[in-house]
Amino acid sequence: MLTLLVEFADRITVFNVFRYITFRTGGALITSALIVFIFGPAIIASLRLRQGKGQPIRADGPQTHFKKAGTPTMGGLMILTGIVISSLLWANLSSVYVWVVLLVTLGFGAIGFYDDYLKVTKQSHLGLSGKTRLSLEFLIAGIAAWVIMHNGQAPFSSSLTFPFAKEFLINLGWFFIPFAAFVVVGAGNAVNITDGLDGLAIVPIMIAAASFGVIAYLSGNAIFADYLQIHFVPGTGELAVILGAVIGAGLGFLWFNAPPAAIFMGDTGSLALGGLIGTIAVATKHEIVLAIIGGLFVVEILSVIIQVGYFKMTGKRVFLMAPIHHHFEKLGWTESQVVIRFWVIAVILALIGLSTLKLR
């Protein structure tokens, strides 16, 4: 909404700064961080009062987790509040991409919220049924994919691009919609699976947000896109503003989520943030790069798929416990060792992913 001030730039030159995506990205980051910092304590106190026993702790989990009993969940409400308000203030609301990303984020957040609500009220890990949850996620992601495809220029808008090879495209046609929906849903659930230790998910999310902030800004700028020989996707530069808001809200949340956590993100936040990153990857035509930058999330969800599949076939387990961060806890790593080492991996993967922008 602050972009409306550009209309007065001819008379008041200071308003000219609102034309620049970089300035508005910084403003979105600071605004969302302040929102979470200021209102976070009140939200935590309210959730603790309403939830009572807080998020249920897995009975088969590491023994060190039982001391976390009573910690409230749904901390994603803090993050989403910061992201949405900040984005509405600083982003150009005439951009279709801005609305698509925000609606997917809120839609996935609503699904996660209801899942958290069922778990807290029933004091059980059995929240919303898997089929219902995935059906709703695919519905939202499918609509978003359709809008993104029709907002772009055919056949590029329905094509799959590849890093290192600008000219190599595969036109998926209408199959682009289920493919893109799979990317968004997969990203949402991968982040959701990763959110199992204090601070484990939010920092890699901020790293991914920073990486895709760079990608969105460069992909949406014709000059930079031509220089780097990446695909120019008009309008995606505005998504950098939303990603700035994600980083700011993430920093604010990390203040309260640092061990020992005062609040958990819950499905409300993890599902929404994963869906947000996945949607932006689809919009910027960097779906494959998402698998590199978000490689930590990919490994986490693959560890669960492998564990469940292998156990059903053989009755044996590949890992001591899944997701894989619990496997390392069972091996004797402390929670802080797992978290910080996974952060390091996330940084390395992000740098590898960003290197694809120049390697052509």
C-alpha positions, 0 to 999 in steps of 0.5 A: 500500500505504501507504493501509492506514495509513488504518485507524489514522487514528482512533488515530494522526491523523498517518496521516490524511494518507494519505487525501489524493490530493494528499499521496500524489501528492507522495509518489509523485513524491519516491519515484520520483525517489529510486529513479531517482537512487539506482539509476540509475548502477548500471543504466546501468553494467550496461546499458553492460557488457551492450550493448557498442556500445549503440544503433545510430545511423542512418547517414542521420541528422545527422552530430552524432549519430555521436558518440553511438555506444556510448551504452546504451539501455533507460533506460526500465527505470529509469523503469518501476522508479521508476513501478511501485514508487512507484505500488504504495507510494502508490496505492490498489490497490483501484482498477481504473484503477490496475491497468489503467494499470500493466498497459498500461505494463508490457505496452508496456514489455515490447514495447519492451524486446524491440524494443530487445534485438533492435536492440542484439544485431543492431546494426540498426534492424530490431527487432521486425516492425511487424505483430507489434509493433502486433498485440501493442499493440492486444491489450493496449490492447483488453483495457484498453479493455474493462475501462475500459468495463465498469468505468464506467456505461453508456452514458457509459463507451462514449461519446466526450466533447468539450471545450467541450461537456459535454452533447454525447456520442457513444455509440460502443457496442462501437466504443469498444474499437477507438477507445480501443485506437487512442488508446492505441497511437497515443499509445505510438508517437507518443512513441516516434517523438519520442524521437530527441534527448537530453531531447526526449521525457521533458520533454514527457512530464512536462508531459503527465503534470502536465496529466493529473494535474490532469485525473485529480484533478478528474475524479475529484472530484465537487465539482470536476467539477461546478464545472468542468462536466466529466464526473465519472469515479469512481475516476480521481483515483487516477491522479494518484498514478501521474502523480506517479510519472511526473514523479518518474521523469522528473526522475530520468531527465533527470538522466542523459539531459541532453546528452550523454546517459549513456543513451537511453530506448529503446522500453522507456520511450517506448512504455510512457510513451506507452501510460500517458498514452493509457490515462489519457486514455481512463479520464478521458474526455479523448481529444480533449484528449490530442491537444491536450496531446500535440500535439507527439507528434501532429505528430511521428508525422504527419510520419513518416506524411506523409513515407512516404506522399508518398514512396511516391506521388511518390518525393519527400520533404516534409521533409529528414528525418523525424521532424520534429525531424531536419528542423530539425536538417538546417535548421541548428538545433542539437540543444539549440535543437530540444529547448528550442523543442519543450519550449516548444511542449509547455508552450503546448499543455498550457496550451491543453489545460488551458484546456478544463477551464473553457471550457464 
